[in-house]
Structure formats: C-alpha cells, structure tokens
Amino acid sequence: MNKGELAKAAEISPYTMSKLAKNEYVSLEVIARFCKVFHCDVGDIVKMIEED
C-alpha cells in the first residue's frame, strides 16, 4: 500500500499525510483511522519518546 492508497483508505487528507512525513502532530483520530485500516491497536503503531 502506498501513501496515497493509505490516505484514501483512512479517509485523511494529503495535508495530514504530509504532517506525518514531517513528524508533526496529528490527532488521535487520525491514528485511530490507521488502526482501523491495519486492524491493529494504537500501541502497535505509536511509540512514546521522552523528551528532556
């Protein structure tokens, strides 16, 4: 699946996809949409990194 196909399947905008590519903030709703597409849990696609 390429980025365009993922955006279409998750029903998110190209702008949101560009934010992901730049490691910028996206809402939890966007993450939930990815989880629905991939049939997984948030913990499977999100990693928490502590900042000093």
C-alpha positions as CSV (number, residue, x, y, z in Angstrom):
1,M,0.0,0.0,0.0
2,N,1.5,3.4,-1.0
3,K,0.8,6.7,0.8
4,G,-2.0,7.7,-1.5
5,E,-3.8,4.4,-1.0
6,L,-3.4,4.7,2.8
7,A,-4.7,8.2,2.8
8,K,-7.8,7.1,0.8
9,A,-8.4,4.0,2.9
10,A,-8.1,6.0,6.1
11,E,-10.1,8.9,4.7
12,I,-7.4,11.5,5.6
13,S,-6.2,14.5,3.6
14,P,-2.9,14.8,1.7
15,Y,-2.1,17.6,4.2
16,T,-2.3,15.2,7.1
17,M,-0.1,12.7,5.3
18,S,2.5,15.5,4.8
19,K,2.4,16.3,8.5
20,L,3.1,12.6,9.3
21,A,6.1,12.6,6.8
22,K,7.5,15.7,8.7
23,N,7.0,14.1,12.1
24,E,4.5,16.8,13.1
25,Y,1.5,16.4,15.4
26,V,-1.6,14.6,14.1
27,S,-4.8,14.0,16.1
28,L,-5.6,10.7,17.9
29,E,-8.5,10.4,15.4
30,V,-6.0,10.1,12.6
31,I,-4.1,7.4,14.5
32,A,-7.4,5.6,15.1
33,R,-8.2,5.6,11.4
34,F,-4.9,4.0,10.7
35,C,-5.6,1.3,13.3
36,K,-8.9,0.6,11.6
37,V,-7.2,0.2,8.2
38,F,-4.5,-2.1,9.6
39,H,-6.7,-3.9,12.1
40,C,-4.3,-3.1,15.0
41,D,-4.0,-1.3,18.3
42,V,-2.6,2.2,18.8
43,G,0.4,0.6,20.7
44,D,1.3,-1.3,17.5
45,I,1.9,1.9,15.5
46,V,2.8,4.6,18.1
47,K,6.0,4.8,20.1
48,M,6.3,7.2,23.0
49,I,9.6,9.0,23.2
50,E,10.5,11.0,26.3
51,E,11.9,14.5,25.6
52,D,14.4,16.0,28.0
